[in-house]
Amino acid sequence: MKRDWMELDKEYLLPTYGRMPVVVKQAEGMYITDEEDNRYLDMFSGLAVNILGHCHPLLVEEIKGQAQLFSHISNFFYNKPAILLAEKLVHYTFPGKIFFTNSGAESTEAAIKYIHKYGKAHDRKGMMVFKNSFHGRTSGALKLTRMASVQQDFDTIEAPVYQLDGQDIDQLKDFIQKHKPAAFIFEPISGSGGIQVITKDFMEAAERLCKENQVLFCVDEIQTGMGRTGKLFAYQHTDVKPDILLFAKGIGGGLPLGGILVAEEFSHYFKSGDHGTTFAPNPISSALGLKTLEILEGGLLEHVVEMEAYLMEGLRKVRESFPTLIGDIRGLGMMMGMDILGDVTTLKDDFMKKNILINITNGNILRLLPPLIIEKGDIDIFIKALTEILTEWKD
Ligand SMILES: Cc1ncc(COP(=O)(O)O)c(C=O)c1O
């Protein structure tokens, strides 16, 4: 019996997502194939997760290999793939210690608890963030947990949040002086918030201010990390060094994994029992993370930089032809945003008709997050489709 997957989805799943009409049958490399055998070019890679595209043969092999050894153990035991992954991440970033999670929001939760512990020790409270920031969607399991040893004083986490209007160093300074916050947490490029790139100058000035004032400098690289911008982490385009680095998405090679890396000098604030989770770090996700890093090391970062230049040139040429339909184009590596000046309601469908999957964020921003294995030929296909769509819009 042929089943109507879209109807079944509507019947059994809460309607939190605006899905595209694609029932996935299979995916490989840059392409996703649906039940009707339509083949789509994937320009957003599971929202920055499938950085090596779909079903990379080396990752498939790795999944099989690790699944035959063990696929879950609890944190009561030592987990070799996770230890190796932590070692490698530290090697590529800065000395410190990791707490692994299953997702981006859980990484943010771990950071919030960590910042709370740090704040208590230094008589500081609260966090500074950017307007339009996105750090996750969870809300408060610990408030309902009544085991004193687990809840500790986390239920009273008083975390006032101070919102920066933009990259305004004076406002940051003002908040620090007035409120004594414990941390500043930000995305180097806002993902969901519209691909706003934080400048090197702002980042370095903000880091200086934070370090002079005992404010933890926390960089959320959940979306920008794992080679997305042409460096392993986007902060590496600057001279800053995070006190806490948040990661997730691509780190598990397509499976759930995330975490925080706390710089060595601050790594003594969590003690045994202060935080925990059942699943993370999943051994298969960890093994995939290791393999992904190995593949990234083998020239993929350079490839991302090359593709960035090619994509940017293509996008700028399209803008020259349609200056009234395309505004600002910005981003780094394979994380690009483009302001669409027309009505974007049909844009996803327009691309789907041309067998391309794209993502729109924060109103009218076309966000491109393709797998990092993208080639010039794929970019040509995208640029041709964009040109055709805008020509149709104009007519
Ligand atoms: C910068 C950033 N932080 C946190 C999150 C939350 O991650 P997750 O959806 O895995 O909970 C996201 C997800 O898009 C993100 O882009």
The ligand as an SDF file (V2000), in Angstrom:
LIG
                    3D

 16 16  0  0  0  0  0  0  0  0999 V2000
   24.4700   29.5470   16.4450 C   0  0  0  0  0  0  0  0  0  0  0  0
   23.4950   28.5030   16.9040 C   0  0  0  0  0  0  0  0  0  0  0  0
   23.4170   28.2150   18.2210 N   0  0  0  0  0  0  0  0  0  0  0  0
   22.5760   27.2740   18.6790 C   0  0  0  0  0  0  0  0  0  0  0  0
   21.7520   26.5770   17.8250 C   0  0  0  0  0  0  0  0  0  0  0  0
   20.8300   25.5110   18.3650 C   0  0  0  0  0  0  0  0  0  0  0  0
   21.2280   24.2670   17.9000 O   0  0  0  0  0  0  0  0  0  0  0  0
   20.2330   23.0170   17.9130 P   0  0  0  0  0  0  0  0  0  0  0  0
   19.1730   23.2780   16.8930 O   0  0  0  0  0  0  0  0  0  0  0  0
   21.1030   21.8380   17.5850 O   0  0  0  0  0  0  0  0  0  0  0  0
   19.6700   22.9250   19.2860 O   0  0  0  0  0  0  0  0  0  0  0  0
   21.8010   26.8450   16.4560 C   0  0  0  0  0  0  0  0  0  0  0  0
   20.9110   26.1340   15.5360 C   0  0  0  0  0  0  0  0  0  0  0  0
   20.6360   26.5590   14.4310 O   0  0  0  0  0  0  0  0  0  0  0  0
   22.6920   27.8320   15.9790 C   0  0  0  0  0  0  0  0  0  0  0  0
   22.7710   28.1430   14.6880 O   0  0  0  0  0  0  0  0  0  0  0  0
  1  2  1  0
  2  3  1  0
  2 15  2  0
  3  4  2  0
  4  5  1  0
  5  6  1  0
  5 12  2  0
  6  7  1  0
  7  8  1  0
  8  9  2  0
  8 10  1  0
  8 11  1  0
 12 13  1  0
 12 15  1  0
 13 14  2  0
 15 16  1  0
M  END
$$$$
